[in-house]
Each structure stands twice: as C-alpha cells, then as structure tokens.
Amino acid sequence: MQYQPPAIAKRYLTHQLWGVLFLDELPEFRRDVLESMRQPLEDGEVTIARAGGTLHLPARFQLICAMNPCRCGWRGHPSGKCTCSEREVEKYVEKISGPLLDRIDLHVSVPSVEYEVMRRREIPESSADVKRRVEAARAVQTARFLGSGVSCNAYMPPSQIAAFCRLDAAGEALMKSAFDRMGLTARSHDRILRVARTIADLDGAEDIAPEHLAEAIQYRNTDILKG
C-alpha cells in the first residue's frame, strides 16, 4: 500500500515554501536536532521515511543562528569576566559540527558594545536605503536566472556557478590561497563564490572583483568551533 501524506501536506507538495528559522542560543539545542537540519539545508526538502513509503516535503528556508562565545557570555572580553574553563568552552560548542557550519554561508562575530559606542550620535544607513539596495540586487538576480528555475544566487547549481562566478587571475590566486590555508571543502568553496557574487550584485558590479571575494572569504569563520 502506497503511503498517503496528510491532507495539509498534500496542499503544499507542489509549492516552494519560504521562511526564516531563527535558532537563538544555538549550542543549547540537542546535537541530533541540529544535525537533522543538514539535509533540508542542502536539498531544500525534508524526507520522511516510513514503512509504507517515503514522503518528500519542500523546506526551503533561511537559517539564522545566534550564540555566545561561551556559556557565561564573557569569553574574550577585555574585562576578564569570563569564568569558563577551556574544557567548558569546548563542551559548550561541541554540539555544532563542522558539516553543519559548512552549510551556513555567513559566520559573523559581533563584539560586545561598549558605552562610548552606544553614546555616539552617528546616523546609520536607513532601513529604506538598505531595502532599495537589496531589491536592486534581487532584480539583477531575477533577470540572471530567468527561466532557469533558480530564484537567487544562493541556489545556483555548479553549472551556473561556473558561468556567473568567474574570477580573474587575482581572484583565482586569492581563492586558492584561502582554500589551502583554511582547509575549505568543496561545499564551502561554492558557497564563498555564491556570497561573492551577491556582494558584487549589491555593489552593482558585473564581475566579481578580488575585494568582493575577500569579503566573502572572511565570513568563513571556523574558529567558532574553538569557542
């Protein structure tokens, strides 16, 4: 007997689902829960296998995670307030595997905000201006992938990466240096190129320049696994 999905699942089987999944305090989740996200992050779908059959459900989402550098939150702060031992820090981050981190495009370390910074009266870029820049970059991508079934740079297959993420000689040298020095995987190599293509789009550039690639590379921070 063929497995029949629930009615609510049938409704969405032919639709591309989008959304944001925000995991705060990432290391507090069970490791098996975090590891279960690797397949949907890679394939954009969730596979449910039962005795009666296998069901594939669309699960294309944007994963955003936040975490402290250690359990007390003060590791690396100039005040020296951190009370965590090296082993406690290792235990805190050990739930986050390299393969899971490899599937997250941007790794951004945010330092604590000091009093003097909070008291500044600088006027930041407005949300409306950011929105206009993002919309312009998405319009470029929509035109780029028209008719291909791909919606944006993040989902480019290898063939499109080869076509739209070409590097000049300086870029190739920079990419090779980063690949060897950082021990990058094939997956992280492709993700860096997708991010670099997006940075170039936001900059209004037709080609990926070395500065676009350098910015994309700096977002691959594997030191997270060291606390």
N, C-alpha and C positions, 0 to 999 in steps of 0.2 A: 504494500500500500504506500503510495507516494505521500510524503509529508506535506501537509497543508498549513501555510502560515496563518496566523490570526488575521482577522479582518482588518484591523488597524495597520498591520504590517503590509498587507496587500495594497493598501491605499498609497503607500509610499515607495513601493518596489521600483516603480518606473520614474521616480523623481530624484533629482540631485538635491540632497539636503545640505544646508549650510548652517553654521552656528559657531559660537565661541565656547570652549570649555576652559574654565579658569580653575586651576588647582593651586590654592594657597597653602603654604607650609608643605611643599612637595615631599620632603623626606618623612612626613608623618603618615603618609599613605602606605599601605602594605605593599611589599615589593611585587607580589603576584598581580595585584591590581594594576600597578604601573606597567609591568611587563605586558599585560593584556592589551595595552594600547599600541604596541608596536605594529601589529598587523593592520589595524584600521588607519594608523598614521601613514603607513606605506601605500596601502591599496585603496583607501577611501571607502572601505566597506567592512562590515562586521560579518564573520562567518559563524553560524550556529549549527553545530553538527549534533544530530540525534539519531537514534536507532532507525527511525523512519525516513531519514534523508538529511540533506544539508540545505540550509537557507542562507542566502546572501542578502544582507540589508545595507543600503547606502549609508555611509557615515563619514561624509566629507566635512571636517570641522577644523577650526583653528585652535591649536592648543597653546595656552598661555600659563606659565607656571611662575610661582614666586617662592623663595626660600631665604632663610637667614644663613649666614656663613657657618653658624654652629647653633647648638640648642639654646644657649643663652642670648645669642644675637650680637655679641660684642667682639667676636674674633677679628683681629686686625685693626681694631680701633685704637687710636693713639692714647686714649685714656688708660689702657691696660685693664679694663674692667672684666675682660673675659675670664671665666673661672673653669673653662672646659679643658680637659687634658687632651693630648694628641689622640689617644685611643677613643675618647668620647666624640671627638670631631669625626674620626674615621667611621665610627658606628653610626653617627648622625647621617652621613652622606652615602653610606654603603647600599642603601635601597635604590639609589639611582645608578642604573647600569650604563656602561659606555654605549651599547647599541640604542638605548632609549635616547640618550643625549645626542647621539648622532642624527636622530630624526627631528631634532629641534633646530631650526635654522639660525636663530639669533640667541647668543648667550651674553647677556649684558650684566656686568657687575655695577651695582649702584652704591656709591659710598654714602655713609650717614651724612645728613645735612647739618652743618654747623650753624651756630647762632648768627654769625655775621652774614652768612649766605641768605638766611631767612629774612634778614632785615634790609636786604638790598631792595631798591625800588626800580629795578630794571623791568622794562616791559617786554615780555616774551612774545614770540610769534603767536598770533591768534589762531584759535581752532578753525576759524573760517578760512584763513590763508593756508593752513595745513590741508584742509579738506579740498581746496582748489588744486593744490599740487598733486594730491593723491588721485583725484578724479582725472586730471590731465594724464597722469601716468597710466591709469587703468584704461583710458581711451586709446592710448598708444598700443597697449597690450590687446585690447579687443580687436583693433584693426590688424595687428600682427597675426593673431590666431584665427581670424575669421574663417569659418567653415571647417576648421580642423577638429572641433570638439573640445579643444583646450580653452579654458577661460582666462588663465593668467599665467605669469611666469612660474609660479610655484609648482605647476603641474606639467611642465614641459617634459616630454619623454626624451631619451638620449638623442634621437634624431633631430629634434628641434633645438636641443642644447648645442649640438654641433653646428646648426645653421645660424642660430641667433646669438650665441655666446662666444664668438670668435675673439681670440686675443692677439694682440700684436706681439712682436718679439720681446718687448719689455714685460708684457703681461705674462707670456709663457714662462719667462725666467722667474718671475715672482711666484707664479703658481707652482712651479717645480720646487723652488726653494721652500715654500710653505708645506708642500706635500711631504718632502723628505724630513724637514725639521720638526714638524708637528705630528708626524705619523698618521696622516689623514687616510681615510678609507675612500673607496670609490664612491660611496654614497655621499660622504661629506664633500668630496671634490665636486660632484654635480650640484650639491646644494649651495656651495660657495658661488658657483657660476650663476645659478638662478638668482641668488641675492645680489650679486654684482650687476646682473642685467637689470634688476629692479632699481638699484641705486642709480644706474645710468639713465633709466627712464625718468626717475624723479628729477634728475639733473638736466633732462631734456637733451641728452646726448645720443647720437645714433649708434656709436660704438662703445664698448666697454674700455675705459681708459685704466691705466695702472692704478690711479687713485681710487677708482670705483672698486677694483679688485682688492686693493689693500684694505679698504674699509670692510668689505665682506669677510675677508680673512680674519680680521681682528674680532669678529663676532664668534669665532670658533674657540671658546674658552674651556678647554678640557680640564683646567685646574679646578673647576667646580668639584670634580670627583676627589680632590685632595682636601676639600674644606677650605 
